[in-house]
């Protein structure tokens, strides 16, 4: 299934060409082959366009949902780290400064390692809160 989805455009284009070449062979008797080929090509082109539009619409929807989830994850993690920074920034002792640096580094690491896996891990960790926010 993954192979099909990864190569959808090529597979549909190949299938379209096969239909365009094969349909006129079956309908040729008594009809002008070029008219049948043109009508078949137009039909395949229209179907091709509708399928690609549907696929692209689905991809945009999934992308918007992923962005929304990433924004929620980032907001949560960054706010937690900023709370730590604000609580420790007013203290001049070395341990507090170390916590501030650690929190800043965590934010930086998070931004550099954003991925589907980190999002999945976050969703697993905060599953209950995420489900409550969705309803």
N, C-alpha and C positions, 0 to 999 in steps of 0.2 A: 504494500500500500504506500509506503514511504517513497519508493521508487516512482510510482505513478504520480504522486503529488509533487515530487521534486522535478519531474519532467513533464508536467501537465501540458505545457504549451507545445512541446515537440510531439507528444503522443497525439494530441488533438489535431495538430497540423497534418501529421502523417495520416491519421484516420480520415480527415477531410479530403486529402489528395486521393486516397484510395476510393472514397465514395465518388469523387468527381470523375475519376477514370473508369470506375466500374459501372455506374448507373447508365451512362450512355450506351454501353455495350448491350445491356439488357433491353433498353427501350429503343434502340436504333431502328428496328424494323418499322418502316412506315413514317418515320420522323426524321427531320433534319438533325444530324448528329451534333452540329454546332449549337443549335438552339437548345437542345436537351443538355448539352454540356454547360452552356451559359446559365441556364435555369438552375441546374444542379450546383454550379459554383456560387451563384447568388444565394441560394438556400443555405449552403454550407457556410458561406461567409457570414450570413445573418446569425445562424446558430452559434458559430464561433464567437462572434461579438457578444451575444447574450451570455454565453458561458463565461467568457473572460470578464465581463462586467460583474456577474454574480460572484465569481472567485475574488476579484479585486475588492468588491464591497465587503465580503466576509473578512478579507485580510485587514481592511481598514478598521472594521469593528473590533477584531481581535487586538489590533495594535492600540486602539483607543483604550480598551479594557486593560491591557498590559501597562500602558502609560499611567492610567488612573491608579492601578495597584502599586506601581513603582513610586508614584508621588506619595501615596499613603505610607509606604514603607520608609521612604526617605524622611518624610515629616516626623514620623515616630522616632526613628533612630537619631536624627539630627536634634530634635527637641530634647531627647533624653541626654544626649552628649552636651548640649548647650546648658542644660540645667546643672550638670556636673561642673562644667567650666565656670559658670556664674557663681556656684557655691564655693568653689575653691580659688577663684581669681582674686578675691579680696584678702586672702590670707597669704602673707609673704613667706611662709615656711616652705622648705624644699619639697616636702611630701605633697603639698597642695599644688605646687607648680608642676610636679611630676604627673599628677592626676590631670591637670589642664593639658599638658603636652600629650598625654595618653589619649585623652578624649579628642583632641584635634587630629591626632594621627588616626584614630578610629574612623572619624568622619572622612578623612582623606582616603583611607583604605577602602571604605565603603563605596565612595564615588569612583574609585579606580577599578573596582571589581564587580560592578553591577552586571548581573547576568540572570538568566532564567533560573539557574540553580540557587542563587542567593535569594531571589524572589520566592522560589518554592520553599526554601528553608524558613524564610520570614513568615510566609503564609502558614506553614505548619506550626510554627512557634506561637503565632497569634491567631490561631484558627477561630477560637470562640469570639474574640473581639472583632475579627474580620466579618464573621457571619452576622453578628449583631449590627454592624455598620451597614451591611448589605440589605438588611430587612427594613 
